[in-house]
Structure formats: structure tokens, C-alpha cells
Amino acid sequence: MSPDAVLAGLYATLQQRKLADPKQSYVASLYGKGLDAILKKIGEEAGETLIAAKNLPLSGGRPEEQAALVHELADLWFHTLVLLAAYDLPLSVLTDELARRTGHSGLEEKAARPKT
């Protein structure tokens, strides 16, 4: 299955879970608990991703260390997609933004942002 198909299928499932019974669906239970629960979960997954990355040497590490990082990254991506779906923002807004940034210097992009 292509990466696009995986993300599109997952996003469609996340949208469908809005109608599911929170007692039968983890995602439906997150939606039922509200935005704070979704944001808390993203924060937890971000922290777990940082720890897994810190435990993995840049030289590649052992397969189980690599697997731990991939697992946590998948959890983080999953929960950020839950957030995207919670706001009914289509997956294309994310992919369009990433495409917009392609070929642009990150340093130039950052410098062009309004100063706060």
C-alpha cells in the first residue's frame, strides 16, 4: 500500500470514528473527552518520541532501538491526525503545506515569518 493510501485510509477511519461508540473505539473516546484529551495525548506521545530518539544513536543503533523510535513516531503521527480530523481539516491542508515548503530554504522561511 502506498504511503498516500495509508494516510488517506487512516484519516477516513478517524473521521468515521466520530460517529462510533466511545465504549467501542479508542478514537471515539478521545473525541468524546474533548480537545484537552487529544492535546494531552499528543504531548505524551511527543515526549515518548523524544526519549526513543535520545536512546537511539545516530549511527543507527540496534533494531529494537530503531523499532522503538518508529513505534513512537507512528503514535505521534496518529494522534496528530486525530487532532486534524477533530477540526475537520482535510488531510490535504497538511500535505499542501508540506508541498508548499518543498524547495524552500528553512532558514529563509523562518526569516520571512512575522516577528512576534
JORA-V578535 format. One record per residue. N is the residue number from 1. PHI is phi as a letter, one per 20 degrees, with the letter a starting at -180 (none if undefined). PSI is psi in whole degrees, 0 to 359 (none if undefined). Layout:
{{N & PHI & PSI} {N & PHI & PSI}}
This chain:
{{1 & none & 138} {2 & f & 156} {3 & g & 320} {4 & f & 317} {5 & f & 322} {6 & f & 310} {7 & f & 317} {8 & f & 318} {9 & f & 317} {10 & f & 315} {11 & f & 319} {12 & f & 318} {13 & f & 318} {14 & f & 321} {15 & f & 318} {16 & f & 327} {17 & f & 345} {18 & f & 333} {19 & e & 357} {20 & e & 163} {21 & f & 123} {22 & g & 339} {23 & f & 344} {24 & d & 351} {25 & c & 126} {26 & g & 313} {27 & f & 317} {28 & g & 323} {29 & f & 324} {30 & f & 313} {31 & g & 319} {32 & f & 327} {33 & f & 339} {34 & n & 179} {35 & g & 318} {36 & g & 321} {37 & f & 320} {38 & f & 314} {39 & f & 321} {40 & f & 318} {41 & f & 320} {42 & f & 318} {43 & f & 317} {44 & f & 313} {45 & f & 325} {46 & f & 317} {47 & f & 317} {48 & f & 325} {49 & f & 317} {50 & f & 316} {51 & f & 315} {52 & f & 321} {53 & f & 320} {54 & f & 328} {55 & e & 356} {56 & d & 117} {57 & f & 149} {58 & f & 341} {59 & f & 356} {60 & o & 324} {61 & m & 186} {62 & f & 156} {63 & g & 322} {64 & f & 329} {65 & f & 319} {66 & f & 316} {67 & f & 322} {68 & f & 318} {69 & f & 315} {70 & f & 318} {71 & g & 313} {72 & f & 322} {73 & f & 319} {74 & f & 318} {75 & f & 317} {76 & f & 312} {77 & g & 315} {78 & g & 309} {79 & f & 331} {80 & f & 328} {81 & f & 327} {82 & g & 317} {83 & f & 314} {84 & g & 314} {85 & f & 326} {86 & g & 325} {87 & e & 3} {88 & l & 31} {89 & e & 128} {90 & f & 152} {91 & g & 330} {92 & f & 334} {93 & f & 326} {94 & f & 312} {95 & f & 326} {96 & f & 319} {97 & f & 318} {98 & f & 319} {99 & f & 321} {100 & f & 325} {101 & f & 343} {102 & f & 131} {103 & n & 2} {104 & d & 142} {105 & f & 130} {106 & f & 326} {107 & f & 319} {108 & f & 318} {109 & g & 314} {110 & f & 318} {111 & f & 331} {112 & e & 350} {113 & f & 148} {114 & f & 141} {115 & f & 135} {116 & d & none}}
